[in-house]
Structure formats: C-alpha cells, structure tokens
Amino acid sequence: MMEIFYEESSTLVAELRESLEEGSASGDCGQNFIQEMFRGVHTLKADATMMLFDGMAALSRTLEQLLYCIRNNYKEISDVNRFSKIFGEYLDYVKNELDCMYQGRSYNEPCDSLKDEIKKYLSDLTNDLKKSGVAVKEHVESKSGKAKQIYYIPSASGMPASESDKKIEENKKAFKSKDSKGVVLINQSDIDSLKECIDSYSDAVDAFSHRMENAIENMYFKEDTKHFSDIKEKLNHILNNMVNGDFTAVAKKMEVLVEEMSQHLNKPVKLLVQGADVRIDKRKRDKISNALIHMVRNAVDHGIEDMETREQLGKSPMGLIHLDITKKNGRVTITVEDDGAGIDRKAVIRSAYKNNMINDIAGDYSDQDIINFILKNGVSTTEEPNDYSGRGVGMDVINHQVKEMGGKLDISFEESFGTKVTIEI
C-alpha cells in the first residue's frame, strides 16, 4: 500500500518537474500546461488525503485553489517566473516528505511560508479579475469531521510502545521489510538499456545454440549451451518483474479509499475486487491507478445513494462497487461498476450550461451528450468542492490518461440502477 503510494507519487513529481522545466524554458504555459499541472496536483492531493499525509494534502489543496483560478479565468500563465518558483518549491516539499516517508522518518518541516506565498499569488490574481469586472466565486472545500486512522506515522521516540506505537512499528516494517523487498525507483532509460543488453545477449545465445545443434562439438558444449539459456531465461524473468506488476497493491489502495469515504460520507459501501493478479507494464498500471482513484471516488461520492434513499428505493442499504480486471490477447480491461443512482443528468446539464458548453439548459440531451459533457474540463455534479470532488477534473483526468496510454474509455449509466466505467488498454 505505502510502497505503491511512494512509487506513484514520486513518479508523478518527476513528471511534473520535467513539464515545469520545459514550460519555463519555452515560455509555453498555456491551457495544456495548466491542465497538466492541475491534474498532477489534484492526484497528489487525493492520494495524500487518503493516506493521511496532512502536510502534503493541505499544501496541494492550497495550490489547487490557485490552479483552479488560473485554469478557469486565464488562457495562460503571465508571470512564468513567479509560478515556476512556487510550483518548484511545492515539488521540493512533496519530494522531501516522500523521501522521509521511505526512510521511516516523519517530515515535520513547516510549509506555512509557501502556503502564504501561494495565497498571496491567488489574492493578486483574484483582485486583478475583480478590477476587470469578473465575478470570482470563492471555493472553500468542506472538511471531514471524522476521527482519522493512522496508516503510517513513524515513531519519533524510544519510549515504551503503546498500542498505537506498536501499530506504527508494524506499518514501518511493512514498508521497509526485513527481506529487502522495498521500492527502488529506476530511470526508464536504465530499464531500456538493460532490455537492450538482454535482447543482444538472448540473440547471441540463440545463435550459438543454433550453430551447435549439428556441430560435432555439440556433445562437449551441451552443458554450456544449457547454462547460457538458463541465464537468458533468468534475465528475462528479472526484467519482466522490473517492468510489469500486478494490481494487488492498487486494489488494496482502492479498498482503503472506499472505507475512508464510506465513513466520511456516512454511506455503507463495499468494494468487490476480481483480477488483482493480472500483470501489466508498471507505467501503465500506475496511470490506471490514478484513473481508478477518480473512478472509485466518483462511484462512492456521486453514484451510491445514502442509506435512507437506498432503502426507499428497495435497494440493499449497503452500496456495492465492483472492480474487475481482466486480460485477454494482451489487452487489459478494467471495469468499475456501481449499483447507485446513475449519472445525475440535471446536475451535469447545469454544470455544462454554467461552463458555457451549451446555450439551452432545457434542451433534449441524449445519454451520449451527458457522457460527453462529463468528460470535459470543469464539469462537475457537485456544487461545493470537497476533498473528493467538485473541481470538474475527475473524469477529465481519466479521459486524458486513457488517451495517453492509447486506450479506450467507455461509460454507460441507467437512472436508479448505476454507472459502469470501462477502460481497455
């Protein structure tokens, strides 16, 4: 659980830093750049909130407010230097917190000065908009009042361990296990180089084995040939394990997310997972994991009704979400299906109208029209933003990431019976 959080978040931070450096160097900081930054911060905020890394979550939430203002009111970032400085410091903070987490230490460095800097930037932009006659709505996310669970907080003293301390130590051991099974980030270029070397070695072994088949010396080199072939198979196995991974940790992450949201929203919800052992390229798995966060979160927050409503509709008080992962002919299919209310057509139409995507709020819109709306940036069925939704970025993230992987996204829904989202990669 912690390992995949560390791996995904560290990879995302590296990608955001690369994009930031490219945008700063070229000065091309338009809508595509803003959207990429927004998606990244939104994902980091969601993950950190779920894992109870309050410092990272709070800072991400503050930066998201700034990006929300820029995204919705400006075509591009005018003060590139100011933005780059703030965003770079944000990435530094997140990286430091992740590194401390990996080392089994708590990261207590305050981020108040950076928060203030972000808020000042936001205030300056907001004042400029108001001076231009633009009505700016303040977005304040609702806060959870639930008692928090501790998934991972390193122990900071050598005092006798309480039950909470014992749990902390168990979590630390789970992250840095004694059998040395930990997370090591490897540059993609190094993996590509290793694959190139293994391919060359495999070709050499195959060629040597072929030449030896009919050679009179074959009887003398038979054991050597087998030894080379065994090494080749082991190398390929190691490379496969480095490049590919299953969905076990991802599924656990989704289970924790559903449990946490169920408690926060006071909705009994159960996640049923099948196919967690399916293996896929880790880079694709990590992007799918990011998309799944939004899919599952939407199912709990938007899809599943509250217990009283479900009982009135004759449904089981417990909402169900099915996460199914299958692989066939090299293609992986991930399906998230809930038995909730389906997509709120009226809320989607109101949001599309508010975002100037349609001119007639009373128009006759098909199911496909509704689906097309929710895939657009800014459309949300939630009036007030919270830790889970309200920014109109969830389905936009999914659509972006699926397209990036060359995959296909399919959405279907039926009023009062639920929503089904399928990704095929």
Contacts in CASP RR format, 6 or more apart in sequence:
PFRMAT RR
TARGET T0000
AUTHOR 0000-0000-0000
METHOD contacts of the structure
MODEL  1
MMEIFYEESSTLVAELRESLEEGSASGDCGQNFIQEMFRGVHTLKADATM
MLFDGMAALSRTLEQLLYCIRNNYKEISDVNRFSKIFGEYLDYVKNELDC
MYQGRSYNEPCDSLKDEIKKYLSDLTNDLKKSGVAVKEHVESKSGKAKQI
YYIPSASGMPASESDKKIEENKKAFKSKDSKGVVLINQSDIDSLKECIDS
YSDAVDAFSHRMENAIENMYFKEDTKHFSDIKEKLNHILNNMVNGDFTAV
AKKMEVLVEEMSQHLNKPVKLLVQGADVRIDKRKRDKISNALIHMVRNAV
DHGIEDMETREQLGKSPMGLIHLDITKKNGRVTITVEDDGAGIDRKAVIR
SAYKNNMINDIAGDYSDQDIINFILKNGVSTTEEPNDYSGRGVGMDVINH
QVKEMGGKLDISFEESFGTKVTIEI
1 151 0 8 1.000
1 174 0 8 1.000
1 249 0 8 1.000
1 252 0 8 1.000
1 253 0 8 1.000
1 256 0 8 1.000
2 51 0 8 1.000
2 101 0 8 1.000
2 151 0 8 1.000
2 152 0 8 1.000
2 171 0 8 1.000
2 174 0 8 1.000
2 175 0 8 1.000
3 175 0 8 1.000
3 182 0 8 1.000
3 183 0 8 1.000
3 249 0 8 1.000
4 249 0 8 1.000
4 250 0 8 1.000
4 253 0 8 1.000
4 286 0 8 1.000
4 289 0 8 1.000
5 47 0 8 1.000
5 51 0 8 1.000
5 253 0 8 1.000
6 98 0 8 1.000
6 101 0 8 1.000
6 102 0 8 1.000
6 175 0 8 1.000
6 183 0 8 1.000
7 183 0 8 1.000
7 185 0 8 1.000
7 286 0 8 1.000
8 47 0 8 1.000
8 286 0 8 1.000
8 289 0 8 1.000
8 290 0 8 1.000
9 44 0 8 1.000
9 47 0 8 1.000
9 48 0 8 1.000
9 94 0 8 1.000
9 98 0 8 1.000
10 95 0 8 1.000
10 98 0 8 1.000
10 185 0 8 1.000
11 185 0 8 1.000
11 286 0 8 1.000
12 40 0 8 1.000
12 43 0 8 1.000
12 44 0 8 1.000
12 290 0 8 1.000
13 44 0 8 1.000
13 91 0 8 1.000
13 94 0 8 1.000
13 95 0 8 1.000
13 98 0 8 1.000
16 36 0 8 1.000
16 37 0 8 1.000
16 40 0 8 1.000
16 41 0 8 1.000
16 87 0 8 1.000
16 91 0 8 1.000
17 88 0 8 1.000
17 91 0 8 1.000
19 33 0 8 1.000
19 36 0 8 1.000
19 37 0 8 1.000
20 37 0 8 1.000
20 84 0 8 1.000
20 87 0 8 1.000
20 88 0 8 1.000
20 91 0 8 1.000
23 29 0 8 1.000
23 33 0 8 1.000
23 80 0 8 1.000
24 80 0 8 1.000
24 81 0 8 1.000
24 84 0 8 1.000
27 80 0 8 1.000
29 76 0 8 1.000
29 77 0 8 1.000
29 80 0 8 1.000
29 83 0 8 1.000
30 75 0 8 1.000
30 76 0 8 1.000
30 77 0 8 1.000
31 71 0 8 1.000
31 75 0 8 1.000
31 76 0 8 1.000
33 76 0 8 1.000
33 77 0 8 1.000
34 67 0 8 1.000
34 70 0 8 1.000
34 71 0 8 1.000
34 74 0 8 1.000
34 76 0 8 1.000
34 77 0 8 1.000
35 71 0 8 1.000
35 377 0 8 1.000
35 396 0 8 1.000
35 400 0 8 1.000
37 67 0 8 1.000
37 87 0 8 1.000
38 64 0 8 1.000
38 67 0 8 1.000
38 68 0 8 1.000
38 71 0 8 1.000
38 393 0 8 1.000
39 393 0 8 1.000
39 396 0 8 1.000
39 397 0 8 1.000
39 400 0 8 1.000
41 60 0 8 1.000
41 63 0 8 1.000
41 64 0 8 1.000
41 67 0 8 1.000
41 90 0 8 1.000
42 60 0 8 1.000
42 64 0 8 1.000
42 391 0 8 1.000
42 393 0 8 1.000
42 394 0 8 1.000
42 397 0 8 1.000
43 290 0 8 1.000
43 293 0 8 1.000
43 397 0 8 1.000
44 56 0 8 1.000
44 60 0 8 1.000
44 94 0 8 1.000
45 56 0 8 1.000
45 57 0 8 1.000
45 60 0 8 1.000
45 61 0 8 1.000
45 64 0 8 1.000
45 387 0 8 1.000
46 293 0 8 1.000
46 294 0 8 1.000
46 297 0 8 1.000
46 387 0 8 1.000
46 388 0 8 1.000
47 293 0 8 1.000
48 54 0 8 1.000
48 55 0 8 1.000
48 56 0 8 1.000
48 57 0 8 1.000
48 60 0 8 1.000
49 57 0 8 1.000
49 387 0 8 1.000
50 253 0 8 1.000
50 256 0 8 1.000
50 257 0 8 1.000
50 260 0 8 1.000
50 293 0 8 1.000
51 151 0 8 1.000
51 152 0 8 1.000
52 148 0 8 1.000
52 149 0 8 1.000
52 150 0 8 1.000
52 151 0 8 1.000
52 152 0 8 1.000
52 153 0 8 1.000
53 97 0 8 1.000
53 101 0 8 1.000
55 97 0 8 1.000
55 111 0 8 1.000
56 93 0 8 1.000
56 94 0 8 1.000
56 97 0 8 1.000
57 387 0 8 1.000
58 111 0 8 1.000
58 115 0 8 1.000
59 90 0 8 1.000
59 93 0 8 1.000
59 94 0 8 1.000
59 111 0 8 1.000
59 114 0 8 1.000
59 115 0 8 1.000
60 90 0 8 1.000
60 94 0 8 1.000
61 141 0 8 1.000
61 387 0 8 1.000
62 115 0 8 1.000
62 118 0 8 1.000
62 119 0 8 1.000
63 86 0 8 1.000
63 87 0 8 1.000
63 90 0 8 1.000
63 118 0 8 1.000
64 391 0 8 1.000
65 118 0 8 1.000
65 122 0 8 1.000
65 139 0 8 1.000
66 86 0 8 1.000
66 118 0 8 1.000
66 121 0 8 1.000
66 122 0 8 1.000
66 125 0 8 1.000
68 139 0 8 1.000
68 391 0 8 1.000
69 122 0 8 1.000
69 125 0 8 1.000
69 126 0 8 1.000
69 129 0 8 1.000
69 136 0 8 1.000
70 77 0 8 1.000
70 125 0 8 1.000
71 377 0 8 1.000
72 378 0 8 1.000
73 125 0 8 1.000
73 129 0 8 1.000
73 134 0 8 1.000
73 136 0 8 1.000
74 125 0 8 1.000
77 83 0 8 1.000
82 121 0 8 1.000
83 121 0 8 1.000
86 114 0 8 1.000
86 117 0 8 1.000
86 118 0 8 1.000
86 121 0 8 1.000
89 114 0 8 1.000
89 117 0 8 1.000
90 114 0 8 1.000
90 118 0 8 1.000
93 109 0 8 1.000
93 111 0 8 1.000
93 114 0 8 1.000
96 107 0 8 1.000
96 109 0 8 1.000
97 107 0 8 1.000
97 109 0 8 1.000
100 106 0 8 1.000
100 107 0 8 1.000
101 107 0 8 1.000
101 152 0 8 1.000
101 154 0 8 1.000
101 175 0 8 1.000
102 175 0 8 1.000
102 176 0 8 1.000
102 183 0 8 1.000
104 154 0 8 1.000
104 172 0 8 1.000
104 175 0 8 1.000
104 176 0 8 1.000
105 154 0 8 1.000
106 153 0 8 1.000
106 154 0 8 1.000
106 156 0 8 1.000
126 136 0 8 1.000
129 136 0 8 1.000
130 136 0 8 1.000
139 385 0 8 1.000
140 384 0 8 1.000
140 385 0 8 1.000
141 384 0 8 1.000
141 385 0 8 1.000
141 386 0 8 1.000
141 387 0 8 1.000
142 384 0 8 1.000
142 385 0 8 1.000
142 386 0 8 1.000
142 387 0 8 1.000
143 387 0 8 1.000
144 264 0 8 1.000
144 387 0 8 1.000
145 264 0 8 1.000
146 263 0 8 1.000
146 264 0 8 1.000
149 260 0 8 1.000
150 164 0 8 1.000
150 167 0 8 1.000
150 168 0 8 1.000
150 171 0 8 1.000
151 171 0 8 1.000
151 256 0 8 1.000
152 168 0 8 1.000
152 171 0 8 1.000
152 172 0 8 1.000
152 175 0 8 1.000
153 168 0 8 1.000
153 171 0 8 1.000
154 168 0 8 1.000
154 172 0 8 1.000
155 161 0 8 1.000
155 165 0 8 1.000
155 168 0 8 1.000
155 169 0 8 1.000
155 172 0 8 1.000
159 165 0 8 1.000
161 169 0 8 1.000
175 182 0 8 1.000
176 182 0 8 1.000
186 242 0 8 1.000
188 283 0 8 1.000
191 239 0 8 1.000
191 242 0 8 1.000
191 243 0 8 1.000
194 239 0 8 1.000
194 242 0 8 1.000
195 239 0 8 1.000
195 243 0 8 1.000
198 232 0 8 1.000
198 235 0 8 1.000
198 236 0 8 1.000
198 239 0 8 1.000
201 231 0 8 1.000
201 232 0 8 1.000
201 235 0 8 1.000
202 232 0 8 1.000
202 235 0 8 1.000
202 236 0 8 1.000
205 225 0 8 1.000
205 228 0 8 1.000
205 229 0 8 1.000
205 231 0 8 1.000
205 232 0 8 1.000
208 225 0 8 1.000
208 228 0 8 1.000
209 225 0 8 1.000
209 228 0 8 1.000
209 229 0 8 1.000
212 218 0 8 1.000
212 221 0 8 1.000
212 222 0 8 1.000
212 225 0 8 1.000
215 221 0 8 1.000
218 225 0 8 1.000
243 281 0 8 1.000
243 282 0 8 1.000
244 279 0 8 1.000
244 280 0 8 1.000
244 281 0 8 1.000
244 282 0 8 1.000
245 279 0 8 1.000
245 280 0 8 1.000
245 281 0 8 1.000
245 282 0 8 1.000
245 285 0 8 1.000
246 276 0 8 1.000
246 277 0 8 1.000
246 278 0 8 1.000
246 279 0 8 1.000
246 280 0 8 1.000
247 275 0 8 1.000
247 276 0 8 1.000
247 277 0 8 1.000
247 278 0 8 1.000
247 280 0 8 1.000
247 285 0 8 1.000
247 325 0 8 1.000
248 276 0 8 1.000
248 277 0 8 1.000
250 276 0 8 1.000
250 285 0 8 1.000
250 288 0 8 1.000
250 289 0 8 1.000
250 292 0 8 1.000
251 273 0 8 1.000
251 276 0 8 1.000
251 323 0 8 1.000
253 289 0 8 1.000
253 293 0 8 1.000
254 271 0 8 1.000
254 273 0 8 1.000
254 292 0 8 1.000
254 293 0 8 1.000
254 296 0 8 1.000
254 323 0 8 1.000
255 271 0 8 1.000
255 273 0 8 1.000
257 293 0 8 1.000
257 296 0 8 1.000
257 297 0 8 1.000
257 300 0 8 1.000
258 269 0 8 1.000
258 270 0 8 1.000
258 271 0 8 1.000
258 296 0 8 1.000
258 300 0 8 1.000
258 321 0 8 1.000
261 267 0 8 1.000
261 269 0 8 1.000
261 297 0 8 1.000
261 300 0 8 1.000
261 301 0 8 1.000
261 388 0 8 1.000
262 268 0 8 1.000
262 269 0 8 1.000
262 300 0 8 1.000
265 300 0 8 1.000
265 301 0 8 1.000
265 306 0 8 1.000
266 306 0 8 1.000
266 307 0 8 1.000
267 300 0 8 1.000
267 304 0 8 1.000
267 305 0 8 1.000
267 306 0 8 1.000
267 307 0 8 1.000
267 319 0 8 1.000
268 307 0 8 1.000
268 317 0 8 1.000
268 318 0 8 1.000
268 319 0 8 1.000
269 300 0 8 1.000
269 304 0 8 1.000
269 318 0 8 1.000
269 319 0 8 1.000
269 320 0 8 1.000
269 321 0 8 1.000
270 318 0 8 1.000
270 319 0 8 1.000
270 320 0 8 1.000
270 321 0 8 1.000
271 296 0 8 1.000
271 321 0 8 1.000
271 323 0 8 1.000
272 320 0 8 1.000
272 321 0 8 1.000
272 322 0 8 1.000
272 323 0 8 1.000
273 323 0 8 1.000
273 324 0 8 1.000
273 325 0 8 1.000
274 322 0 8 1.000
274 323 0 8 1.000
274 324 0 8 1.000
274 325 0 8 1.000
275 324 0 8 1.000
275 325 0 8 1.000
275 326 0 8 1.000
276 325 0 8 1.000
278 325 0 8 1.000
278 326 0 8 1.000
278 327 0 8 1.000
278 332 0 8 1.000
279 327 0 8 1.000
280 288 0 8 1.000
280 327 0 8 1.000
280 332 0 8 1.000
280 425 0 8 1.000
284 332 0 8 1.000
284 405 0 8 1.000
284 425 0 8 1.000
287 401 0 8 1.000
287 404 0 8 1.000
287 405 0 8 1.000
288 332 0 8 1.000
288 334 0 8 1.000
288 401 0 8 1.000
288 405 0 8 1.000
288 423 0 8 1.000
288 425 0 8 1.000
290 397 0 8 1.000
290 401 0 8 1.000
291 397 0 8 1.000
291 398 0 8 1.000
291 401 0 8 1.000
291 402 0 8 1.000
291 423 0 8 1.000
292 323 0 8 1.000
292 334 0 8 1.000
292 336 0 8 1.000
294 394 0 8 1.000
294 395 0 8 1.000
294 397 0 8 1.000
294 398 0 8 1.000
295 336 0 8 1.000
295 398 0 8 1.000
295 421 0 8 1.000
296 321 0 8 1.000
296 323 0 8 1.000
296 336 0 8 1.000
297 388 0 8 1.000
297 389 0 8 1.000
297 394 0 8 1.000
298 389 0 8 1.000
298 394 0 8 1.000
298 395 0 8 1.000
298 419 0 8 1.000
298 421 0 8 1.000
299 321 0 8 1.000
299 336 0 8 1.000
299 338 0 8 1.000
299 340 0 8 1.000
299 419 0 8 1.000
300 321 0 8 1.000
300 338 0 8 1.000
300 388 0 8 1.000
301 382 0 8 1.000
301 388 0 8 1.000
301 389 0 8 1.000
302 343 0 8 1.000
302 344 0 8 1.000
302 381 0 8 1.000
302 382 0 8 1.000
302 389 0 8 1.000
303 338 0 8 1.000
303 340 0 8 1.000
303 341 0 8 1.000
303 342 0 8 1.000
303 418 0 8 1.000
303 419 0 8 1.000
304 310 0 8 1.000
304 319 0 8 1.000
304 321 0 8 1.000
304 338 0 8 1.000
304 339 0 8 1.000
304 340 0 8 1.000
304 341 0 8 1.000
305 313 0 8 1.000
305 315 0 8 1.000
305 340 0 8 1.000
305 341 0 8 1.000
307 317 0 8 1.000
309 341 0 8 1.000
310 316 0 8 1.000
310 317 0 8 1.000
310 319 0 8 1.000
310 340 0 8 1.000
311 317 0 8 1.000
313 416 0 8 1.000
315 339 0 8 1.000
315 340 0 8 1.000
319 338 0 8 1.000
319 339 0 8 1.000
319 340 0 8 1.000
320 338 0 8 1.000
320 339 0 8 1.000
321 336 0 8 1.000
321 337 0 8 1.000
321 338 0 8 1.000
321 339 0 8 1.000
322 335 0 8 1.000
322 336 0 8 1.000
322 337 0 8 1.000
322 338 0 8 1.000
323 334 0 8 1.000
323 335 0 8 1.000
323 336 0 8 1.000
324 333 0 8 1.000
324 334 0 8 1.000
324 335 0 8 1.000
324 337 0 8 1.000
325 332 0 8 1.000
325 333 0 8 1.000
325 334 0 8 1.000
325 335 0 8 1.000
326 332 0 8 1.000
326 333 0 8 1.000
327 333 0 8 1.000
331 424 0 8 1.000
331 425 0 8 1.000
332 424 0 8 1.000
332 425 0 8 1.000
333 422 0 8 1.000
333 423 0 8 1.000
333 424 0 8 1.000
333 425 0 8 1.000
334 422 0 8 1.000
334 423 0 8 1.000
334 424 0 8 1.000
334 425 0 8 1.000
335 420 0 8 1.000
335 421 0 8 1.000
335 422 0 8 1.000
335 423 0 8 1.000
336 420 0 8 1.000
336 421 0 8 1.000
336 422 0 8 1.000
337 418 0 8 1.000
337 419 0 8 1.000
337 420 0 8 1.000
337 421 0 8 1.000
338 418 0 8 1.000
338 419 0 8 1.000
339 417 0 8 1.000
339 418 0 8 1.000
340 416 0 8 1.000
340 417 0 8 1.000
340 418 0 8 1.000
340 419 0 8 1.000
341 415 0 8 1.000
341 416 0 8 1.000
341 418 0 8 1.000
342 413 0 8 1.000
342 414 0 8 1.000
342 415 0 8 1.000
342 416 0 8 1.000
342 417 0 8 1.000
342 418 0 8 1.000
342 419 0 8 1.000
343 370 0 8 1.000
343 371 0 8 1.000
343 374 0 8 1.000
343 381 0 8 1.000
343 413 0 8 1.000
343 419 0 8 1.000
344 381 0 8 1.000
345 365 0 8 1.000
345 370 0 8 1.000
345 415 0 8 1.000
347 381 0 8 1.000
348 370 0 8 1.000
348 373 0 8 1.000
348 374 0 8 1.000
348 379 0 8 1.000
348 381 0 8 1.000
349 358 0 8 1.000
349 361 0 8 1.000
349 363 0 8 1.000
349 365 0 8 1.000
349 370 0 8 1.000
349 373 0 8 1.000
350 361 0 8 1.000
351 373 0 8 1.000
351 378 0 8 1.000
351 379 0 8 1.000
351 380 0 8 1.000
351 381 0 8 1.000
351 392 0 8 1.000
352 358 0 8 1.000
352 373 0 8 1.000
352 376 0 8 1.000
352 379 0 8 1.000
353 359 0 8 1.000
353 361 0 8 1.000
355 376 0 8 1.000
355 378 0 8 1.000
355 379 0 8 1.000
357 373 0 8 1.000
357 376 0 8 1.000
357 379 0 8 1.000
358 365 0 8 1.000
358 373 0 8 1.000
365 373 0 8 1.000
367 412 0 8 1.000
367 413 0 8 1.000
370 413 0 8 1.000
371 411 0 8 1.000
371 413 0 8 1.000
373 379 0 8 1.000
374 381 0 8 1.000
374 395 0 8 1.000
374 411 0 8 1.000
375 395 0 8 1.000
375 396 0 8 1.000
375 399 0 8 1.000
375 409 0 8 1.000
375 411 0 8 1.000
376 396 0 8 1.000
377 392 0 8 1.000
377 393 0 8 1.000
377 396 0 8 1.000
378 391 0 8 1.000
378 392 0 8 1.000
378 393 0 8 1.000
378 396 0 8 1.000
379 392 0 8 1.000
379 395 0 8 1.000
379 396 0 8 1.000
380 389 0 8 1.000
380 390 0 8 1.000
380 391 0 8 1.000
380 392 0 8 1.000
381 389 0 8 1.000
382 389 0 8 1.000
382 390 0 8 1.000
383 390 0 8 1.000
384 390 0 8 1.000
385 391 0 8 1.000
398 409 0 8 1.000
398 421 0 8 1.000
398 423 0 8 1.000
399 409 0 8 1.000
402 408 0 8 1.000
402 409 0 8 1.000
402 423 0 8 1.000
402 425 0 8 1.000
403 409 0 8 1.000
405 425 0 8 1.000
406 425 0 8 1.000
407 423 0 8 1.000
407 424 0 8 1.000
407 425 0 8 1.000
408 423 0 8 1.000
408 424 0 8 1.000
409 421 0 8 1.000
409 422 0 8 1.000
409 423 0 8 1.000
410 421 0 8 1.000
410 422 0 8 1.000
410 423 0 8 1.000
410 424 0 8 1.000
411 419 0 8 1.000
411 420 0 8 1.000
411 421 0 8 1.000
411 422 0 8 1.000
412 419 0 8 1.000
412 420 0 8 1.000
413 419 0 8 1.000
413 420 0 8 1.000
END
